[in-house]
Amino acid sequence: MPQFEWQGRRRTGETVGGVMTADNRDAVVAALRRQQVVPTKIKEKGKEFTLPKFGGGVKSKDLAVFTRQFSVMIDAGLPVVQCLEILGSQQQNKAFQRVLFNVREDVEAGANLSDAFKKHPRVFDSLYCNLVAAGEAGGILDTILQRLSVYIEKAVKLKAAVRSAMVYPTVVVTVAILVVALIMWKVIPTFANLFSGLGAKLPMPTRVVIAISNFLGRWGWLIVLALIGFAILVRLYYRTAGGRYNIDKFLLALPVMGVVLKKIAVARFCRTLATLVSSGVPILEGLDITAKTSGNAIVEEAIFKTRKSVEEGKTLAEPLIASKIFPGMVTQMIGVGEATGALDSMLSKIADFYEDEVDEAVANLMSLLEPLIIVFLGVTIGGIVISMYMPLFTLIQQIQ
């Protein structure tokens, strides 16, 4: 039976180590956990196994399923540590499993659940941790977790809408351009050689197409490199504060896409703030978290300005109206919600409405884009074909 050298730490933070005889590495990990030791390094016959770092690699869908199951188990009266143990052992995602076991160990050592979650910001963001803290303080952790699961599921759906609105048109247009470029690069030179051999007199459209084809054949690689360089520069520019602001402003100003992105921003703002307010998070802290999770620099700036105005004693609706980003219907409904004391309910209704609007807007965008692409391809490829056949018609007339 192989021997394993191991190192680990106890709950008190004390570092310990030793040698253990076991069937395999998993058996060593299980034995150390029974001794309440967290293994950090295991070595067998000169082969070292360092345990991966916690966090990362966790999908929103996995988090939503975990949160919903966690809420059901808490509602059934199971202790938090036992819930984490069960859910962690059943988790298919190994990275998430390690995170849950680490959280369980921290809670078992006496830490609050929210504090244990905060140690893994790549999995549990500030919104998640603050809501869990509010649930622990108010004794309604099961209700908070249920709201969180609903929120994450809605966020996943909204993210899919963003992906459809941004990725699909880009991919389709790129494919269309590549098809035209392939025709110009490979097909047109064959016709050009044919016309040159026949000594045909080429009309202007044909000469233009052949000139473009020759240009792409000679400098096409340089155009590709320039486009790649431009994409890299845009990405680097977007990482700067000013670049992110300018690009997000440009995207919101686009004729059709901008409308979709504004609806997505409104839906995300209302859903996030509704979840926070209904869970007992103070409005100022809720606005701060909502701004950081908005996903758009323009919207983030508007929310931070709103937070400052609310801090000065103004209503929530006033600065939102001044921002000119949120539609009049939204600000009016928020104003009514503030006046009637039902802000969270009103925000949820607005979020539901705008999430449906996003679905409809994305569908409209797709239905608008598809005929435009068909027209583009028809005109472009049809124009190329006609320009290539024009000299043939001339040659046929000369033969007759």
C-alpha positions, 0 to 999 in steps of 0.5 A: 500500500502506498505512502503519502506525505501530506501537509494541511492546516487545522481550524485554528490555522495551525499548519500540520504534516505527516505521512499516511498509508492509504489506498489512494490520494482520495482516501488520504483527503477523506481521512484528514477531513475526519481529523478536521484537517484541511489538506493543502499538499499531498505527495506520493513517491516523489509525485506532488499533488497541490490542491487547486485553488478555490473559486472560478469555473462556476456557471451561473446555472450551477449557482442557481440550482445550488441556491434553490436546493439550499433554500429548500433544505434550510426551509426543511430545518436542516443545519447549514453545515449539513446542507453544505456537506450534502450539496457539495458531495452531490456537486458535479462541478469539481471547482464548485464542490471544492468551494462548497467544502471550504465554505462548510469548513469555515462555517463549521469553525464558527464563521457566518455563512456570508463571511464564508461566501465572501472568501470566494468572490469569483463565485459569490459576488457582493450582491449574493453575500449581502443578501445572505447577510441580510437573511442571516440577520433577519432569520429568513435565510431560506426566503432570501435564498429562494429570491436569490435563485429566482434572481440568478435564473432571470439573470441567466435568461437576460444574459442569453438575450444579450448574447443573442443580440450581440453575438448572432448578428456579428457572426452572421455578418462576418460569415457573409463578408467571408463568403464575398471575400472568398469569391473575390479571392478565388473565383474572380481571378479565374474569370480574369485569366479567361478574359485576358486570354480571349482579349475581351474588352472589359466593361467598367463594372468588370474592371472594378471587380477584378481590381478589387480582387487583385487588391485583396489577393495582394494585400488581403493578409495585411487587411486581416492583420489590421482588423485583428490589431484594431480588435485588440486595440478596441479591447485594450481601450475598453479596459480603460475607464474612459474607453469603457464609457465612450464605447458603452455610450456609442452602443446605447446610441445605436439605432436598433441595438441601442434600444435593445441594450437600454431595455436590458439595462432597465430590466437588470437595474429593476430586478437587482434593486427589487431583490435587494430592497425586498430582502431588507438591504438599505436603499443606499447600499442597494444602489451601490451594489446595483451600479457595480453589477449594471454592466454598462458604464453609462448606466453605472454613472447614472445609478451612482448619481442617483445614490448621491441624490438619495443620500442628500434626501431626494426621491429615487425617481428624481435623479433617474428622470434627470439621467434621461436613460430610464424611460418615463414609464419606469420613473413614474412607476418607481415614483408611485412605488416610493409614494405607496411604500411598495417600491420592491413590488413595483420594481419587480413588475417593471423588471418582468415587463422589460424582460418580456420587452427584451425577448420581443426586441431581440426577436424583432432584431433577428427578423429585421437583420435576416432580410437585410443580410439576404439583400446584402448577399443578393446585391453583392454576389448578384453584382459580382456575377453580372459583372463577370458575365457582361464580357461574355455577352459581348464576346457572344455578340461578336461571334454572331 
